[in-house]
């Protein structure tokens, strides 16, 4: 449950038109579920800021969860046009700044990154830990939110895989993404054709979706590449760092139900 609702930050993405059919402005709304019980809401938005693109995500708990675990999470990432040679033909942006604010139960975090490609430097700050550092920027690099946005613009052929450099916690993580298969999926908007991705974010981001273990993402198999479902399977998570905190903050009925269950972000509005 620690930093439970910050996904996507998998978790997620807001998406402008570049060389694809993605739309700007756009807002996507999701229900967050645990063992098919609704525990929160999340939204993702994209906006054109002159020549730049701004991505935002926000998450909060539903009222009954807030009684024992309050949540107020926010993330924003700004991307600018670039001619960096490492960029694929289908994508022409790089992240220039990222800000994450986490308020989940007793847990707090406030971090900022600034990507300076001209000087090949990442300026990192953590306001709560009073940490600042200038770190080397080595090639095309993303924060967790913009990494997922970038994924939506890539050619996705079943059986293929690719690697994304993600910066977080003063480290660079080389994250592999596998294109598993094409699959029909029932959603709030009916049956849709999707492309299933699998990745293992581990420590490359903040929140439950980035703990060790696999994450699955279903994107619509069209030009919009809308993420209609994101899933984190909890079995490996519950065998790791989280159980003590969950036992302290969750009602017994919910704790019993989540064993072997999944955390999901399910689209409800687009």
ChimeraX attribute file (.defattr): number of C-alpha atoms within 10 A of each C-alpha:
attribute: neighborCount
match mode: 1-to-1
recipient: residues
	/A:1	19
	/A:2	19
	/A:3	20
	/A:4	23
	/A:5	31
	/A:6	31
	/A:7	29
	/A:8	27
	/A:9	30
	/A:10	29
	/A:11	31
	/A:12	27
	/A:13	30
	/A:14	31
	/A:15	32
	/A:16	23
	/A:17	16
	/A:18	16
	/A:19	12
	/A:20	16
	/A:21	14
	/A:22	19
	/A:23	16
	/A:24	16
	/A:25	15
	/A:26	16
	/A:27	18
	/A:28	21
	/A:29	20
	/A:30	21
	/A:31	22
	/A:32	25
	/A:33	17
	/A:34	20
	/A:35	19
	/A:36	13
	/A:37	14
	/A:38	17
	/A:39	19
	/A:40	22
	/A:41	20
	/A:42	25
	/A:43	21
	/A:44	23
	/A:45	21
	/A:46	24
	/A:47	19
	/A:48	17
	/A:49	11
	/A:50	8
	/A:51	8
	/A:52	16
	/A:53	24
	/A:54	23
	/A:55	24
	/A:56	25
	/A:57	27
	/A:58	22
	/A:59	27
	/A:60	23
	/A:61	23
	/A:62	17
	/A:63	12
	/A:64	11
	/A:65	17
	/A:66	16
	/A:67	9
	/A:68	12
	/A:69	19
	/A:70	18
	/A:71	22
	/A:72	17
	/A:73	24
	/A:74	22
	/A:75	24
	/A:76	22
	/A:77	26
	/A:78	23
	/A:79	22
	/A:80	16
	/A:81	15
	/A:82	13
	/A:83	10
	/A:84	13
	/A:85	10
	/A:86	9
	/A:87	14
	/A:88	12
	/A:89	10
	/A:90	14
	/A:91	19
	/A:92	19
	/A:93	20
	/A:94	24
	/A:95	27
	/A:96	20
	/A:97	22
	/A:98	24
	/A:99	19
	/A:100	21
	/A:101	17
	/A:102	23
	/A:103	21
	/A:104	23
	/A:105	17
	/A:106	10
	/A:107	12
	/A:108	13
	/A:109	16
	/A:110	17
	/A:111	21
	/A:112	19
	/A:113	25
	/A:114	19
	/A:115	24
	/A:116	15
	/A:117	19
	/A:118	7
	/A:119	9
	/A:120	13
	/A:121	16
	/A:122	22
	/A:123	17
	/A:124	22
	/A:125	20
	/A:126	18
	/A:127	12
	/A:128	10
	/A:129	10
	/A:130	9
	/A:131	10
	/A:132	15
	/A:133	13
	/A:134	14
	/A:135	15
	/A:136	17
	/A:137	18
	/A:138	12
	/A:139	13
	/A:140	15
	/A:141	22
	/A:142	26
	/A:143	24
	/A:144	28
	/A:145	29
	/A:146	30
	/A:147	24
	/A:148	22
	/A:149	21
	/A:150	20
	/A:151	17
	/A:152	23
	/A:153	23
	/A:154	15
	/A:155	11
	/A:156	20
	/A:157	13
	/A:158	14
	/A:159	9
	/A:160	12
	/A:161	15
	/A:162	13
	/A:163	12
	/A:164	19
	/A:165	18
	/A:166	22
	/A:167	23
	/A:168	18
	/A:169	15
	/A:170	17
	/A:171	12
	/A:172	20
	/A:173	20
	/A:174	15
	/A:175	17
	/A:176	14
	/A:177	19
	/A:178	19
	/A:179	19
	/A:180	19
	/A:181	16
	/A:182	18
	/A:183	14
	/A:184	14
	/A:185	15
	/A:186	11
	/A:187	13
	/A:188	11
	/A:189	11
	/A:190	7
	/A:191	10
	/A:192	16
	/A:193	15
	/A:194	23
	/A:195	22
	/A:196	23
	/A:197	21
	/A:198	19
	/A:199	20
	/A:200	19
	/A:201	24
	/A:202	18
	/A:203	19
	/A:204	23
	/A:205	24
	/A:206	26
	/A:207	22
	/A:208	25
	/A:209	33
	/A:210	25
	/A:211	22
	/A:212	18
	/A:213	18
	/A:214	18
	/A:215	24
	/A:216	22
	/A:217	25
	/A:218	23
	/A:219	22
	/A:220	22
	/A:221	18
	/A:222	14
	/A:223	13
	/A:224	17
	/A:225	21
	/A:226	20
	/A:227	26
	/A:228	25
	/A:229	22
	/A:230	27
	/A:231	22
	/A:232	26
	/A:233	20
	/A:234	24
	/A:235	14
	/A:236	14
	/A:237	20
	/A:238	17
	/A:239	9
	/A:240	13
	/A:241	13
	/A:242	14
	/A:243	14
	/A:244	11
	/A:245	11
	/A:246	16
	/A:247	13
	/A:248	11
	/A:249	15
	/A:250	15
	/A:251	12
	/A:252	11
	/A:253	8
	/A:254	14
	/A:255	14
	/A:256	11
	/A:257	13
	/A:258	17
	/A:259	13
	/A:260	13
	/A:261	15
	/A:262	18
	/A:263	24
	/A:264	26
	/A:265	29
	/A:266	21
	/A:267	22
	/A:268	15
	/A:269	13
	/A:270	13
